[in-house]
Amino acid sequence: MREVLPELMRWWRAGRTIGVGTVVATFRSAPRPPGASMLVGPSGEAVGSVSGGCVEGAVYELAQEVVGSGQPVLQRYGVSDDDAFAVGLTCGGILDVYVEKVSQDTFPELGEIAEDVEAGRPVAVATVVEHPDPAWVGRRIVVRPEEGRVQGSLGTERADAAVADDTRGLLASGHNQTLTYGPDGERRGEGMRVFVWSFAPKPRMLVFGAIDFAAAVARMGNFLGYHVTVCDARPVFATNSRFPSADEVVVKWPHKYLTDEIAAGRIDQRTVLCVLTHDPKFDVPLLEVALRAPEVAYVGAMGSRRTHDDRLARLKEAGVTDDEMAKLSSPIGLDLGARTPEETAVSIAAEIIALRWGGGGERLGELSGRIHH
């Protein structure tokens, strides 16, 4: 949803009506993740994608029907036994797509939600997409991290309390997911499915070392959707003009900056750290802090094999344990044979993606089984 939100809000603020199809669940090799959305605008415009092209035509037609009827629909799309190229996913996956009519009347909270998203404030929307009582389908609550901050109602206090509690957990991790409950919010029941859109702030990428490789990594991080910070203690190198793709450039000793960010609660389990200085006076104190941080998704450090061995020895002398050392990806990146800063940035991004989703980094053509982990 985040990628189509600007266009959605342009129509919504103009008082127009939009058909919105959203992936709420995937099975097997589905091409788009939960939360991917497609809009059908007031003049028939199509914006976004739910399947990379496989079922967009069918969702487009369904969205127009839903706008006309006003009744939301949960539709499953998969490979057809008769004709896999008719209305199905040629990759063999299955998608559940929830299609609804969106306007200022049907979704009055959307304006405040968009303001939160634009300001980087975490907010989540939990929508009933399936229920034995059709009157429940389409009901939603808006949840913010603060206890008690819930807008709307699904139908009963029990359902509201259960869904709001679980939604806060998804919001903390930045995940979209369909949750299953009993018809009245019973945690062990079945019948009600609720899709949670989690609009958490962008995950962070901290790049340490204001070198040419850092500029390429910052561009790659920006492309992947990270909020990118470049940090270096040398003001002559750490400038906005040298790193135009970075969201911020900080002049500070790296280990002091990271310590302050951890203390302020701005480092979480989605944060990735790329240490590119390969200078022991910078990276050893920094890695001491990074490897002891309780919540970090990735810590990678650049350097040759000799630099890596020297770095490990220095870290051991500083008291870093073997378990803490195991968090370190060094030398940084996957073995792609990279030479240039741009190729190296791809190598680093590939390692981050592989670790995030459980990939092994092998050539897909030489593997069998599922592509998406």
Buried (B, 14 or more C-beta within 10 A) or exposed (E): BEEBBEBBBEBBEEEBBBBBBBBBBBEBEBBBEBBBBBBBBBEEEBBBBBBEEBBBEBBBEBBBEBBEEEEBBBBEBBBEEEEBEEBBBEBBBBBBBBBBBBBBEBBEBBEEBBEBBEEEBBBBBBBBBBBEEEEBBBBBBBBBEEEEEBBBEBBEEBBBEBBBEBBBBBBBEBBBBBBEBBBBBBEEEEBBBBBBBBBBBBBBBBBBBBBEBBBBBBBBBBEBEBBBBBBBBEEEBBBEEBBEBBBEBBBBBBBBBBBEBBEEEEBBEBBBBBBBBBEBEBBBBBBBBBBBBEEBBBBBBBBEEEBBEBBBEBBEEEEBEEEBBEBBBBBBBBEBEBEEBBBBBBBBBBBBEBBBEEBEBEEEEEEEEEEBE
